[in-house]
């Protein structure tokens, strides 16, 4: 039997969806982050001559502490199974970016650590990001880029702050 073609969403929905996406600052931030990530990965591969990293690889890197991180902790931080985290580590270990080292706190455990090549690659990646930032600043203006930086610093500070307990509307103290 011939497969049925997927129905095309009605145009009014597609129009509403795009309008909502365009009106959402966070959706625009996610889209910009994805496009920048894809562009930076392709450019890094071109400039380094090394095989390209995948986005799944780069999503793992910020979760690795410089002193090393256990696979179970990586899996939890990424929201994936231990097997999926192990596969990503295996890939990056084969590329010489990561290694597994003994855990000083638990002789049975191993920690994922950056190799010297991996640490150098982190610095090279940040240098590439600085070049991309300068190019974007030329395109959108230094002031706009500085404002974006300030806004992102403020957002990160807000998101990293410990959660505040909810305030009760009737939590007034009665003085007697």
C-alpha positions in Angstrom: 0.0 0.0 0.0 1.1 3.5 -0.9 1.8 5.7 2.2 -0.6 8.5 2.7 0.9 12.0 2.5 1.0 13.9 5.8 -1.6 16.5 6.0 -0.4 20.1 5.8 -1.5 22.2 8.8 -4.1 24.7 7.9 -2.5 28.1 7.0 -4.2 30.0 9.7 -2.5 27.7 12.3 0.9 28.0 10.7 0.5 31.8 10.6 -0.5 32.0 14.2 2.3 29.6 15.2 4.9 31.8 13.5 3.5 34.9 14.9 3.7 33.4 18.4 7.3 32.3 17.8 8.3 35.7 16.6 6.7 37.4 19.6 8.5 35.1 22.1 11.8 36.4 23.3 12.8 33.1 24.6 11.9 31.3 21.4 14.0 33.8 19.5 16.9 33.2 22.0 16.6 29.4 21.5 16.6 29.8 17.7 19.6 32.2 17.8 21.5 29.8 20.1 20.8 26.9 17.8 21.9 28.8 14.7 25.0 30.1 16.4 25.9 26.6 17.7 25.5 25.1 14.2 27.5 27.9 12.6 30.3 27.7 15.2 30.5 23.9 15.0 30.8 24.0 11.2 33.3 26.8 11.3 35.4 25.0 14.0 35.5 21.9 11.9 36.5 23.9 8.8 39.2 25.9 10.6 40.7 23.1 12.7 40.6 20.4 10.0 39.3 17.9 12.7 36.1 16.0 12.3 33.1 18.1 13.3 31.6 17.8 16.8 27.8 17.3 17.0 25.5 19.5 19.0 25.0 16.6 21.4 28.8 16.6 22.1 28.8 20.4 22.9 25.7 20.0 25.1 27.7 17.6 27.3 30.8 19.8 27.7 29.4 22.5 30.1 28.3 19.7 32.5 31.8 18.4 33.0 33.5 19.9 36.1 37.2 20.7 35.6 38.0 18.3 38.5 35.9 15.6 36.7 32.4 14.3 36.8 30.9 10.9 37.2 28.9 9.4 34.3 25.8 9.1 36.6 26.0 12.9 37.4 26.5 13.7 33.7 23.4 11.7 32.8 21.4 13.4 35.5 22.5 16.9 34.4 21.7 16.1 30.8 18.5 14.4 31.5 19.5 11.2 29.6 20.3 7.6 30.5 23.7 6.5 31.7 24.1 4.6 28.5 23.4 7.7 26.4 25.9 9.8 28.4 28.5 7.0 28.2 28.1 7.0 24.4 28.8 10.7 24.2 31.8 10.3 26.5 33.0 7.4 24.4 32.8 9.5 21.2 34.7 12.4 22.8 37.2 10.0 24.4 38.0 8.5 20.9 38.6 12.1 19.7 41.1 12.7 22.5 38.9 15.4 24.2 37.9 13.4 27.3 39.3 10.6 29.4 38.1 8.5 32.3 40.2 8.8 35.4 40.0 7.1 38.8 37.7 8.8 41.3 39.7 9.8 44.4 36.6 9.6 46.6 35.5 6.1 45.4 37.9 3.5 44.1 35.1 1.8 42.2 34.0 4.9 40.3 35.6 6.8 37.4 35.4 10.5 36.6 35.2 12.0 33.1 37.9 14.6 32.8 39.2 16.9 30.0 42.4 15.8 28.5 45.1 18.4 27.8 43.8 18.4 24.1 40.3 18.8 25.4 41.3 21.8 27.6 43.0 23.4 24.6 39.9 22.8 22.5 37.8 24.6 25.1 40.1 27.6 24.8 40.0 27.4 21.0 36.3 27.2 21.0 36.0 30.3 23.2 38.4 32.2 20.9 36.1 31.3 18.0 33.1 32.5 19.9 34.8 35.8 20.6 35.5 36.2 16.8 31.8 35.4 16.0 30.7 37.9 18.7 32.9 40.6 17.1 31.4 39.8 13.7 27.9 40.0 15.1 28.7 43.3 16.9 29.8 44.7 13.5 26.5 43.5 12.0 24.1 44.7 14.7 26.2 47.4 16.4 28.4 47.5 19.4 25.8 49.1 21.6 23.2 46.4 20.8 25.7 43.7 21.4 26.7 45.2 24.8 23.0 45.5 25.7 22.5 41.9 24.7 25.4 40.8 26.9 24.1 42.8 29.9 20.6 41.3 29.4 22.0 37.7 29.3 24.1 38.3 32.4 21.0 39.5 34.2 19.0 36.5 33.0 21.7 34.1 34.0 21.9 35.7 37.5 18.1 35.4 37.9 18.0 31.8 36.8 21.0 30.8 38.9 19.6 32.5 42.1 18.1 30.1 44.6 14.3 29.9 44.4 12.5 32.2 46.7 9.6 30.7 48.8 6.2 31.8 47.6 4.9 34.9 49.3 1.5 34.4 50.9 -0.9 37.3 50.4 -2.3 36.8 53.9 1.0 36.3 55.7 0.8 39.5 57.8 2.2 39.6 61.2 -0.2 40.7 63.9 1.4 42.7 66.6 -0.4 42.5 69.9 
